[in-house]
Amino acid sequence: MSVPSGSVLIREGATEFFVPSVHSEKGPGKRVGRVFFNDQMAFNRDVTVMLLKAYPRARTALDAMASTGSRAVRIAHEARPDLSIVANDRDPEACEYIAANAEHTGSGNIEVSNDDLRCLLARRVFDYIDLDPFGTPVPFVPAVMQGLKRHGVAGITATDTAPLAGTYPKKCLRRYGAVSMRSPFGHETGLRILIGHIAREAAKEDKGLECLLSFYADHYMRAYVRVVDGGGEADRTIAGLGYIDYDRTTGERSVSRERTSPRSIGPLWLGPLHDAEVLAGMTAGENLQTMRRCAKYLDLWGQELDVPFFYDNDELASLVGTSPRRLESVLEALGASGRVSRTHFSPTGIRTDLALRDILSIYASVKER
Ligand SMILES: C[S@@+](CC[C@H](N)C(=O)[O-])C[C@H]1O[C@@H](n2cnc3c(N)ncnc32)[C@H](O)[C@@H]1O
């Protein structure tokens, strides 16, 4: 076996693979070295392992931007030895890593491909496609939508969280065709703008969309979506997109199907962020690299109410004109009057279907810690 020069063998989860000895340890800031590897994305790869284990329908998979092939070998070794996987990267040096890692894992079900993913997907189709670019996935989403088989699933990462979450609204409008805005729940609207964009691209192929799992973590957003073939499905999906109106003075949020004011964020996905059945099938096995974190997120995702925005504890305190109350006390008080949950987007986030005026009056009644 030819081991790439300057590489080091590491273990992530239950899988060993070679990575450049100098590599990123935190993202997304600097790209370190020619062939990219980021330790911090172990959680992202763990989630792929959990999800593909829980989703046995896929027979073929493409890791479209495989880099060292870390995700492909982890899928092959830990999730689905039965899956036929293509690990692709347009960089020939990356392909040396993929080849070495496929051989080291010895799984025998990984094909190495050195191509631009858009060329590859013009020729071949897959049940699962993973898209993990530097920055925005936008230039590649059309190719992914064309390259998915019937009922195929795509796992798509976006690390351009600043435009999506409202720090650079012009960039978001250019890339995603959607208005973003800073808000206490900006990462959620950013994730929903990303899914809304994928849905509009799918619709061009007469495909509707279901969201199996989507989340924000560290410096990225990630969406696992399943396409459902048919013009009717596409129309239904598009009809489900809409806007969230946010008034930063009053804190009021509301959902609308049309753009009603300059405060409308979107178009964005208003549907569920997680599929309960898929989530129920996912388990944080002890071999995962970030097992505790996976267990924590599975728990949070499972509890999260299907309301398309949340409030922040500090924000509510400032709207009431008081000091922040203990989060547990606030959750308990709100829970006595309506549905309430935490959210994975923020440790101080509160999701509820209560009206804001009720939330504020209940908040005002919560005793100081
Ligand atoms: C962020 S890295 C992928 C990291 C990898 N998925 C992991 O988990 O370690 C992005 C990779 O995409 C590759 N790439 C960029 N544009 C591409 C294209 N058009 N087609 C195929 N690969 C591409 C780059 O060479 C790079 O290796």
The ligand as a Tripos MOL2 file, in Angstrom:
@<TRIPOS>MOLECULE
LIG
   27    29     1     0     0
SMALL
NO_CHARGES

@<TRIPOS>ATOM
      1 C1        -14.2690   20.6720    2.9620 C.3       1 LIG1
      2 S1        -13.3810   19.5280    1.9840 S.3       1 LIG1
      3 C2        -14.2010   18.0100    2.2710 C.3       1 LIG1
      4 C3        -13.9300   17.4170    3.6180 C.3       1 LIG1
      5 C4        -14.3460   15.9900    3.7690 C.3       1 LIG1
      6 N1        -15.7220   15.7460    3.3680 N.3       1 LIG1
      7 C5        -14.1360   15.5130    5.2010 C.2       1 LIG1
      8 O1        -15.1160   15.1200    5.8960 O.co2     1 LIG1
      9 O2        -12.9850   15.5300    5.6780 O.co2     1 LIG1
     10 C6        -13.8690   19.9250    0.3530 C.3       1 LIG1
     11 C7        -13.2120   19.0630   -0.7200 C.3       1 LIG1
     12 O3        -13.9060   19.2750   -1.9360 O.3       1 LIG1
     13 C8        -13.0000   19.1750   -3.0150 C.3       1 LIG1
     14 N2        -13.6300   19.8650   -4.1570 N.ar      1 LIG1
     15 C9        -13.8040   21.2000   -4.3510 C.ar      1 LIG1
     16 N3        -14.4840   21.4300   -5.4830 N.ar      1 LIG1
     17 C10       -14.7830   20.2170   -6.0110 C.ar      1 LIG1
     18 C11       -15.5030   19.8030   -7.1670 C.ar      1 LIG1
     19 N4        -16.0520   20.7000   -7.9830 N.pl3     1 LIG1
     20 N5        -15.6210   18.4680   -7.4130 N.ar      1 LIG1
     21 C12       -15.0680   17.5660   -6.5620 C.ar      1 LIG1
     22 N6        -14.3660   17.9040   -5.4670 N.ar      1 LIG1
     23 C13       -14.2380   19.2150   -5.1740 C.ar      1 LIG1
     24 C14       -11.7420   19.8300   -2.4840 C.3       1 LIG1
     25 O4        -10.6050   19.3540   -3.2040 O.3       1 LIG1
     26 C15       -11.7510   19.3810   -1.0200 C.3       1 LIG1
     27 O5        -10.9820   18.2290   -0.8390 O.3       1 LIG1
@<TRIPOS>BOND
     1     1     2 1
     2     2     3 1
     3     2    10 1
     4     3     4 1
     5     4     5 1
     6     5     6 1
     7     5     7 1
     8     7     8 2
     9     7     9 1
    10    10    11 1
    11    11    12 1
    12    11    26 1
    13    12    13 1
    14    13    14 1
    15    13    24 1
    16    14    15 ar
    17    14    23 ar
    18    15    16 ar
    19    16    17 ar
    20    17    18 ar
    21    17    23 ar
    22    18    19 1
    23    18    20 ar
    24    20    21 ar
    25    21    22 ar
    26    22    23 ar
    27    24    25 1
    28    24    26 1
    29    26    27 1
@<TRIPOS>SUBSTRUCTURE
     1 LIG1         1 GROUP 0 **** ****
